[in-house]
Amino acid sequence: MGMFRRLEQRLEEATNRVFARTFRSEVQPVEIASAMRRAMDDKATSTAKGRSIVPNVYTIELSETDYERLAGWGEDLDDELIAAAEEHCESQGYTPGGPLQIRLVESPTLETGIFALRPSTARTIEDPYAVTPPPAVTSPPAPPAPARSAPSPAAPARDEPEPDPEPEPPAYDDEPYEAEVSADELAPEPPVPAAVPPKPRKPKRVNPADRPWLEIDGDRYPLMGALTVLGRDDGIEIILDDPGVSRTHSEFRVTTDGPHTIVAVRDLRSTNGTFVNGERITSLHLEDGDRITVGRTSMTFHAGRR
């Protein structure tokens, strides 16, 4: 990553923080997916075998408002973020350091619209529901018995008075004592079942045929990730060999609203602009069959089978 690209990212992050504090916009999954992609690019480490290892555990710290909203999505949010991470690894040739995992954490110091991403690497994923057996309690060793002293020589007999005889025990009734015990007390207590940890969840695989896609010069470009960038730069998802296209020209954001998939295109301050059905746009939700033009390249948007 060059110096100018890093400078662009820092300016973009600073701008996002300012707008989030001003307008209190909520954190969107596409923003988290974009941050995960940047973390992979920044943290990629080359090995002697020519592989690029990237973190596989991504902890997202959120404000109380954003945490309650995103945590309610459950496994659907994890599946989308993991699918976006897998797609980026495949396109860049990265190898995660272990199974991909998403962790949402509530942070009282963050404001609405601000989140922090903590990437890390773990070869195995700890089950948060695993039951840890309590440590065994061992009783302290008994103190050694005092050594017996040797018996002293017998003393000469003395004329001592005989002890009084022990008193006879008092007489009791022959009838046995019957305590009042209820049936519930006599019934044995049912055994407490041991807590069984749930089976680890397997990431849901995304079928490319179900995803929205772009048709460019007869070729099919599925929008597999939550965020897809189009332009002339070698480090982005869709690369166009068109001198009228900027390095990072426009981006496509894929989100879900229940069973529906929503795709929006946004112009990234390109030189020649982004056009949808002949009209220049800044940001717009796409419909199936929309015609998109960037530079001298035209493409058709298809909504997929969802």
C-alpha positions as CSV (number, residue, x, y, z in Angstrom):
1,M,0.0,0.0,0.0
2,G,1.5,3.4,-1.1
3,M,1.9,6.5,1.0
4,F,-0.9,8.3,-0.8
5,R,-3.3,5.4,-0.3
6,R,-2.6,5.4,3.4
7,L,-3.2,9.2,3.5
8,E,-6.5,8.7,1.8
9,Q,-7.6,6.1,4.3
10,R,-6.6,8.3,7.3
11,L,-8.6,11.2,5.9
12,E,-11.5,9.0,5.2
13,E,-11.5,7.6,8.8
14,A,-11.2,11.1,10.3
15,T,-14.1,12.3,8.1
16,N,-16.3,9.3,9.1
17,R,-15.6,10.0,12.8
18,V,-16.6,13.7,12.5
19,F,-19.8,12.9,10.6
20,A,-20.7,10.2,13.0
21,R,-20.4,12.5,16.0
22,T,-22.3,15.3,14.2
23,F,-25.2,13.4,12.8
24,R,-25.3,10.4,15.2
25,S,-25.5,7.9,12.2
26,E,-25.7,4.3,13.2
27,V,-22.9,1.8,12.3
28,Q,-23.7,-0.2,9.2
29,P,-22.5,-3.8,8.5
30,V,-20.9,-2.5,5.2
31,E,-18.7,-0.2,7.2
32,I,-17.5,-3.1,9.4
33,A,-16.8,-5.2,6.3
34,S,-14.8,-2.4,4.8
35,A,-12.7,-2.0,7.9
36,M,-12.1,-5.8,8.0
37,R,-10.7,-5.6,4.4
38,R,-8.4,-2.8,5.3
39,A,-7.2,-4.6,8.4
40,M,-6.4,-7.7,6.3
41,D,-4.4,-5.5,3.9
42,D,-2.5,-3.8,6.7
43,K,-1.9,-7.0,8.8
44,A,-1.0,-9.4,6.0
45,T,2.3,-11.2,6.8
46,S,4.3,-13.1,4.1
47,T,5.7,-16.5,5.1
48,A,8.7,-18.4,3.7
49,K,6.4,-20.6,1.6
50,G,5.0,-17.5,-0.2
51,R,1.7,-17.3,1.6
52,S,0.2,-14.2,3.1
53,I,-1.3,-14.8,6.6
54,V,-4.0,-12.4,7.8
55,P,-5.9,-12.3,11.2
56,N,-8.9,-14.5,11.6
57,V,-10.6,-13.1,14.7
58,Y,-12.2,-9.7,14.5
59,T,-13.5,-8.1,17.6
60,I,-15.8,-5.1,16.9
61,E,-16.3,-2.7,19.8
62,L,-19.6,-0.8,19.6
63,S,-21.6,1.8,21.5
64,E,-24.6,0.6,23.6
65,T,-27.1,1.7,20.9
66,D,-25.2,0.1,18.0
67,Y,-24.5,-3.1,20.0
68,E,-28.1,-3.7,20.8
69,R,-29.2,-3.2,17.2
70,L,-26.4,-5.3,15.5
71,A,-26.4,-8.0,18.2
72,G,-30.1,-8.6,17.5
73,W,-29.2,-9.7,13.9
74,G,-27.5,-12.8,15.4
75,E,-25.9,-15.3,13.1
76,D,-27.1,-13.5,9.9
77,L,-24.7,-10.6,10.6
78,D,-21.8,-13.0,11.3
79,D,-22.5,-14.9,8.1
80,E,-22.5,-11.8,6.0
81,L,-19.2,-10.5,7.5
82,I,-17.5,-13.9,7.3
83,A,-18.6,-14.2,3.6
84,A,-17.2,-10.8,2.8
85,A,-13.9,-11.7,4.6
86,E,-13.7,-15.0,2.7
87,E,-14.3,-13.3,-0.6
88,H,-11.6,-10.8,0.0
89,C,-9.1,-13.5,1.0
90,E,-9.9,-15.4,-2.2
91,S,-9.5,-12.3,-4.4
92,Q,-6.2,-11.2,-2.7
93,G,-4.7,-14.7,-2.1
94,Y,-4.7,-14.4,1.7
95,T,-4.8,-17.3,4.1
96,P,-6.5,-16.6,7.5
97,G,-4.6,-17.7,10.6
98,G,-7.5,-19.9,11.6
99,P,-11.3,-20.2,11.4
100,L,-12.8,-16.8,10.8
101,Q,-14.8,-15.5,13.7
102,I,-16.7,-12.3,14.5
103,R,-17.1,-11.0,18.1
104,L,-19.3,-8.0,19.0
105,V,-18.4,-6.2,22.2
106,E,-20.2,-3.3,23.9
107,S,-18.0,-0.4,24.9
108,P,-19.3,2.4,27.2
109,T,-16.7,4.9,25.9
110,L,-17.9,4.9,22.2
111,E,-20.5,7.1,20.8
112,T,-23.3,6.1,18.4
113,G,-21.9,5.6,14.9
114,I,-18.3,5.0,16.1
115,F,-16.8,1.5,16.3
116,A,-13.3,0.0,16.9
117,L,-12.0,-3.1,15.1
118,R,-9.4,-5.3,16.9
119,P,-8.0,-8.0,14.6
120,S,-6.2,-10.9,16.1
121,T,-5.1,-14.4,15.2
122,A,-6.2,-17.6,17.0
123,R,-5.7,-21.1,15.5
124,T,-8.6,-22.5,17.6
125,I,-11.8,-20.8,18.6
126,E,-12.8,-21.0,22.2
127,D,-16.5,-21.9,22.8
128,P,-18.0,-19.1,24.9
129,Y,-20.6,-21.6,26.2
130,A,-18.1,-24.2,27.4
131,V,-18.5,-25.3,31.0
132,T,-15.3,-25.3,33.0
133,P,-15.3,-27.8,35.8
134,P,-14.6,-26.4,39.3
135,P,-11.2,-27.1,40.7
136,A,-11.0,-30.1,43.0
137,V,-11.0,-29.2,46.7
138,T,-8.3,-31.1,48.6
139,S,-8.4,-31.2,52.4
140,P,-5.2,-30.2,54.2
141,P,-3.1,-33.1,55.5
142,A,-3.9,-34.2,59.1
143,P,-1.3,-33.1,61.6
144,P,1.0,-35.9,62.7
145,A,0.0,-37.7,65.8
146,P,2.2,-36.9,68.9
147,A,4.8,-39.4,69.6
148,R,3.9,-41.7,72.5
149,S,6.2,-41.4,75.4
150,A,7.5,-44.6,77.0
151,P,5.4,-45.8,79.9
152,S,6.7,-44.7,83.2
153,P,7.6,-47.4,85.7
154,A,4.7,-48.5,87.9
155,A,4.3,-46.4,91.0
156,P,3.9,-48.1,94.3
157,A,0.3,-48.9,95.1
158,R,-1.5,-46.5,97.3
159,D,-4.6,-46.9,99.3
160,E,-7.0,-44.9,97.0
161,P,-10.8,-44.8,97.4
162,E,-12.8,-46.8,94.9
163,P,-14.7,-44.6,92.3
164,D,-18.5,-44.3,92.5
165,P,-20.4,-46.7,90.3
166,E,-21.8,-45.2,87.0
167,P,-25.5,-44.3,87.3
168,E,-28.0,-46.4,85.4
169,P,-29.4,-44.9,82.1
170,P,-32.9,-43.6,82.3
171,A,-35.7,-45.8,81.1
172,Y,-37.4,-44.9,77.8
173,D,-40.7,-45.9,76.2
174,D,-40.6,-48.9,73.9
175,E,-42.6,-47.1,71.2
176,P,-40.3,-45.7,68.4
177,Y,-40.4,-42.0,67.6
178,E,-42.2,-41.2,64.3
179,A,-41.4,-37.9,62.6
180,E,-43.9,-36.2,60.3
181,V,-42.3,-36.3,56.9
182,S,-44.1,-35.3,53.7
183,A,-44.0,-37.3,50.5
184,D,-42.0,-34.6,48.8
185,E,-39.2,-34.9,51.4
186,L,-39.2,-38.7,51.0
187,A,-38.9,-38.6,47.2
188,P,-35.3,-38.6,45.9
189,E,-34.2,-35.4,44.3
190,P,-34.0,-35.6,40.5
191,P,-30.4,-35.5,39.1
192,V,-29.3,-32.2,37.7
193,P,-28.3,-32.6,34.0
194,A,-24.9,-31.5,33.1
195,A,-24.6,-28.4,30.9
196,V,-23.9,-29.5,27.3
197,P,-22.1,-26.8,25.3
198,P,-23.7,-26.1,21.9
199,K,-22.0,-27.4,18.8
200,P,-19.8,-24.9,17.0
201,R,-21.6,-23.2,14.2
202,K,-20.3,-23.7,10.7
203,P,-20.1,-20.5,8.5
204,K,-22.9,-20.4,6.0
205,R,-21.6,-20.6,2.4
206,V,-22.9,-18.1,0.0
207,N,-23.8,-19.2,-3.5
208,P,-22.6,-16.7,-6.1
209,A,-25.7,-17.4,-8.2
210,D,-27.8,-15.9,-5.4
211,R,-25.8,-12.7,-5.1
212,P,-26.4,-9.6,-7.2
213,W,-24.0,-9.2,-10.1
214,L,-22.7,-6.8,-12.9
215,E,-22.6,-7.7,-16.5
216,I,-19.6,-6.0,-18.2
217,D,-18.9,-6.8,-21.9
218,G,-20.6,-10.1,-21.5
219,D,-18.7,-11.1,-18.4
220,R,-20.3,-11.8,-15.0
221,Y,-19.0,-10.0,-11.9
222,P,-20.8,-11.2,-8.7
223,L,-20.9,-8.7,-5.8
224,M,-19.9,-11.3,-3.2
225,G,-18.7,-8.9,-0.5
226,A,-20.6,-6.3,1.4
227,L,-18.5,-3.6,-0.3
228,T,-17.1,-3.9,-3.9
229,V,-14.9,-1.1,-5.4
230,L,-14.6,-0.5,-9.1
231,G,-11.8,1.4,-10.9
232,R,-8.3,1.2,-12.4
233,D,-6.4,0.4,-9.2
234,D,-4.8,-3.0,-9.0
235,G,-5.8,-3.5,-5.4
236,I,-9.5,-3.3,-5.8
237,E,-12.2,-5.9,-6.7
238,I,-13.3,-4.9,-10.2
239,I,-10.5,-3.5,-12.4
240,L,-11.4,-1.7,-15.6
241,D,-8.9,-0.9,-18.4
242,D,-10.4,2.4,-19.2
243,P,-8.5,5.7,-19.2
244,G,-11.7,7.5,-18.5
245,V,-12.1,5.7,-15.2
246,S,-10.5,6.9,-11.9
247,R,-8.3,4.6,-9.8
248,T,-11.2,4.2,-7.3
249,H,-14.2,5.3,-9.3
250,S,-17.3,4.0,-7.5
251,E,-18.4,1.4,-5.0
252,F,-21.3,-1.0,-4.6
253,R,-22.7,-1.6,-1.1
254,V,-24.8,-4.8,-0.4
255,T,-27.0,-4.9,2.6
256,T,-30.0,-6.9,3.7
257,D,-33.5,-5.9,4.9
258,G,-35.1,-9.1,6.1
259,P,-35.4,-11.4,3.1
260,H,-34.6,-8.5,0.7
261,T,-31.1,-7.6,-0.7
262,I,-30.4,-3.9,-1.2
263,V,-27.6,-2.7,-3.4
264,A,-26.5,0.9,-3.6
265,V,-23.9,2.5,-5.9
266,R,-21.9,5.5,-4.7
267,D,-19.5,7.7,-6.7
268,L,-16.1,8.0,-5.0
269,R,-15.4,11.6,-6.2
270,S,-14.3,10.4,-9.6
271,T,-13.2,12.7,-12.3
272,N,-15.7,11.8,-14.9
273,G,-18.6,10.8,-12.6
274,T,-20.9,7.8,-12.3
275,F,-24.1,7.6,-14.4
276,V,-27.2,5.4,-13.8
277,N,-29.6,5.3,-16.8
278,G,-28.0,8.4,-18.2
279,E,-28.2,10.6,-15.1
280,R,-25.2,11.5,-13.0
281,I,-25.5,10.3,-9.4
282,T,-23.8,10.7,-6.1
283,S,-25.4,7.7,-4.4
284,L,-28.4,5.7,-5.5
285,H,-30.2,2.4,-4.7
286,L,-30.1,0.1,-7.8
287,E,-33.0,-1.8,-9.4
288,D,-32.7,-4.9,-11.5
289,G,-31.7,-4.0,-15.1
290,D,-30.3,-0.5,-14.3
291,R,-27.6,0.7,-16.8
292,I,-24.4,2.1,-15.1
293,T,-21.8,4.0,-17.1
294,V,-18.3,4.9,-15.8
295,G,-15.9,6.5,-18.3
296,R,-16.3,4.7,-21.6
297,T,-17.5,1.5,-19.9
298,S,-21.2,0.5,-19.6
299,M,-22.6,-2.3,-17.4
300,T,-25.9,-3.8,-16.4
301,F,-27.0,-4.5,-12.8
302,H,-28.7,-7.8,-12.1
303,A,-30.4,-8.3,-8.7
304,G,-29.7,-12.1,-8.5
305,R,-32.0,-14.8,-7.4
306,R,-32.8,-13.4,-3.9
